[in-house]
């Protein structure tokens, strides 16, 4: 059995990370099943664990002048009850897809990101919100755009001596609206085949900024810069969905697996992006920034 530490302060946690190789543990909803699966084959390593669940500095949802700050230990059910603005709707919809209620009451936002699964439900919605992560170590802190933090399947830019302490979401420059769509083999408790999240900023009936992200179609969820550029300046109406082509999703690299073929994923992604834009262009969706 490995070492188990449960620090009472962030400073204590960072000291521990600086002095040895430790695996951070928060909700455990990814770590425990992975360890159990390895143990079934007598392959589970004796991990040295740093349980960060008691750190008050990593809790809470707070509004700042120009952004929202989500503590790393925020659980999905807390996010749903946090009274966030309407333009967080895409993230709220994603939160409802993270496992069942038990997982939503235990799993954390930071754990979802640090686990770095291509099918992580929270990632596309956070990408569409232009999220940044804050990483802290004994040497100081740094911020990274989420797209730079996620390097690939189960890989991130977090150094061994760092903790992800918060997720920061900038406030939109114009009234914004957002959504999230997930395709799976069944309605609930399913790993996604394709996910799409989109956020539009709209002024005077036209799109001033667009952020569209697709998950489960590459080693890491990806934004679609070509499509985002094509949407800027267009009227916010049904023509948005009509503008989407397969070429706009050419940077994706879906795979064949037990859930779907690469070809099916590619076609489904185009359809879900169009549906997301149709939803956001519907009358009555005007939102305050």
CORHULIN-V141285 format. One record per helix or strand of 3 or more residues. SS is the DSSP state (helix for helix, strand for strand). FROM is the first residue (numbers start at 1). TO is the last residue. If there is no record, write none. Layout:
# CORHULIN-V141285
[[SS	FROM	TO] [SS	FROM	TO]]
This chain:
# CORHULIN-V141285
[[helix	10	19] [strand	23	25] [helix	31	40] [strand	49	51] [helix	56	58] [strand	61	63] [strand	67	71] [helix	76	80] [helix	86	95] [helix	101	104] [helix	109	115] [helix	121	128] [strand	132	137] [strand	140	145] [helix	146	149] [strand	150	152] [strand	163	170] [strand	176	183] [strand	194	203] [strand	206	215] [helix	225	231] [helix	239	242] [helix	246	249] [helix	262	281]]
